Amino acid sequence: MNKDYSDLQKSINAFFEELSQEELQKKIFPKYPDLFTTIAEFRGYGIPWQYKKATETYPVNQKMIFFESNLGKQYTGNPRYIYERMIERFPDFTYVWCYHGDADILGNPIIVKRASEEYYKLLAQSKYIVNNTTFPLWYHREETFYLQTWHGTPFKRLHWDITSRPIERRSTPDFYAKSTKWDALLSPNPYSTSKFRSAFRYEGEVLEYGYPANDVFYHQERYERTRKSVRDKLGIMDENVPVYLYAPTWRDGKHIGNSMFEFDLLFDPYEFLNQAPKDAVLLVRSHHMSSSDEKLSNLRGRVIDVSGWDDAVELMCGADTLITDYSSIVFDWYCSRKPVIYYVPDYDQYVGSLRGSYFNLNENKAGQICKTQNELFDEIQKTAEIKTTSYSKFYADFCSLHDGTASDKVIDYLLSK
């Protein structure tokens, strides 16, 4: 550390020496986030001792890449599909996955538990780290390249853009500190780029490549193979059986602690099937931040809880109609060109006082909007006969970058670093 840098650190620490970390987060961060992150980095906040020790002990492995998705809960999303393409192209790399689920991960990666000592050791050694949420690090070593792939196209407002909240509750110190250290952020379209920059106050490099997770929709043989595999695993052997996927997002107003939110089904699934075409199947997938075990434990027959199914893209391949609300899954679904129904019984509350949205769903829609259970039941009969849709305006705005090559574009970019 040079003398000027050291003197600056001492001056800042002296100026704020009477403020604790908690006070800095509450008093300084909301109005002066950049100042807070400067102080935080000086003071070493958000750097677990295991990681710090590992950076002092181990050099960076130029051929090691570390993947994590949804806090290590799932083998899914953009990290999964970047990884699966990488092991095809570069089998000589060392691959690490943070994962504590039951899915079979292709290849032979090193698997670690989140926040374990081995986790931090390998995170520190990896040249590339890839996530679709965030690592439990505010800052990473300079030799490491951090690709943030994110997930989905935003409809509901994010972080600093949630103007319905007071400024001190729009983002968090740890998320903001982490986002300032992303080396690159993946975006599925120009619209998302604009919202990401605003919501995250992110000024770094953005890669408008589309999402690797959606490549499957542009490879017919691969899509059909995935579709058959999913339906076979679910016991749906007849290709003509209509499958509905209900995939709502989490609700901010029902926080139950530890970044988890209460799940509410919002309609009667058995009455749904009574109104649906004969032999129809309803798949229910709660968000990974929703606590749904108790609510969905009694589902039976042709109503199937698929919340434990790691990969939403696989389920999208297997289903025929999506039912969703404010979830970003809908923008990925558009790549399939299959019909969608918006079920939003709490629309006025959600886009008003609760969370807010980036656009009016009534004015920018590509699917029927249903605000009551009866409206939903009326609509499901209509979509049963629809196999493909155009949604040309929505597709042009949100999906036009997708062409089935996003994984390769990301990999080529990473390896140029």
Sequence and secondary structure as in RCSB ss.txt:
>XXXX:A:sequence
MNKDYSDLQKSINAFFEELSQEELQKKIFPKYPDLFTTIAEFRGYGIPWQYKKATETYPVNQKMIFFESNLGKQY
TGNPRYIYERMIERFPDFTYVWCYHGDADILGNPIIVKRASEEYYKLLAQSKYIVNNTTFPLWYHREETFYLQTW
HGTPFKRLHWDITSRPIERRSTPDFYAKSTKWDALLSPNPYSTSKFRSAFRYEGEVLEYGYPANDVFYHQERYER
TRKSVRDKLGIMDENVPVYLYAPTWRDGKHIGNSMFEFDLLFDPYEFLNQAPKDAVLLVRSHHMSSSDEKLSNLR
GRVIDVSGWDDAVELMCGADTLITDYSSIVFDWYCSRKPVIYYVPDYDQYVGSLRGSYFNLNENKAGQICKTQNE
LFDEIQKTAEIKTTSYSKFYADFCSLHDGTASDKVIDYLLSK
>XXXX:A:secstr
  HHHHHHHHHHHHHTTTS HHHIIIIITTT HHHHHHHHHHHTTT  HHHHHHHHH   EEEEEEEE GGGT S
 HHHHHHHHHHHHH TTSEEEEE  SS   SS  EEE TTSHHHHHHHHHEEEEEESS  S S   TTSEEEE  
 S   B  GGG TTS GGGTS HHHHHHHTT SEEEESSHHHHHHHHHHHT  SEEEE   GGGGGGG HHHHHH
HHHHHHHHTT   TTS EEEE     GGGEEETTEEE    S HHHHHHHS TT EEEE   TTEE HHHHTT  
TTEEE TT S HHHHHHH SEEEESS THHHHHGGGT  EEEE TTHHHIIIIIS BSS TTTS SSEEE SHHH
HHHHHHHHTT      HHHHHHHTTT SS HHHHHHHHHTT 
